[in-house]
Amino acid sequence: MTTRSLREQTLPRFALRREEAAASLSVSASTFDKWVGDGRMPKGRKVDGLMLWDTEQVREHWLALRDGVMTHNPLDEMVL
């Protein structure tokens, strides 16, 4: 990750790159990928070839994970 200036660090963040989203949760990028894959974290959005995660969605998913509430059940997408 690159070093950011104090000004850049204090600006409000609306979207995070994969590594930043993982760091905001104090987990590795591979753990974050696993959580995205199983629905515990939101899927990112591709914008001009760049994957970004909405900071509010990451926070909402974290609160649900913290509180033991699963916001998305990947089994819901399976055909019975």
N, C-alpha and C positions, 0 to 999 in steps of 0.2 A: 504494500500500500504506500502511496506517496505521502510525503509530508505536506500538510496544508497550512496556510497562513492562519494567524489568529482570527482574521476577518472571516475567512472561509469556515473556520471551525465554529464561529458564533452565528452564522446565518442559519435560519430555519431550514430543516431538511424535510422535503416532501417525498423524496424517493431515495432509495439506497441501492447500491450495487450489491451483488451477491456477497462479497467478502465483508462489506459494511453491515449488511443485514445480519450476517452470522455474528460479527463482532458485537453488534448491539445487543445480542442475546448471550454473549460470552461463550459461544460454541464455535467449533471449527466449521469451515465451509462444507466439509463432507457431512457433518451432522446436520447442518442446515438443509443440505440437499435431501437427506433422508427424511427430515421432517416435512419438507415440501412434498416429497414423493408420497408420503403416507397421509397427507392432508392436515398435519398439525400446524403447518405454516402455509400462507397463501402462495399461489403460483405467481411468478413475476410476469411482467408485461414487457414485450419486446418493442422498443421504440428505436427506429433507425438502426437496427442491428445490435442495440444495447439492451440487456436485460435489467430491468429495474423493479424494485419492490416498494410498494406504497408503505410509508412509515406507519400510518394509522392502521392499516390492515395487519402489519407485522405485530403492532402493539396489541390489537384486538385478539389476534390468535395467541399471543403470549399470555394475555390475561385468562383466556379460556384454558390454555394448557396449565397455567399456574393453579387455576381453580378446579382442575380435573374435569372440565367440560369439553368434550370433543365437538368442534364446530363443523367438522366434515367427516362423514363416514365413507371411506372409499368403497365399502361393500354396497352402498346405495346405488352405485353405478353398474353393478353386476346384474345380469339378466338371470332370473330364477327359472 
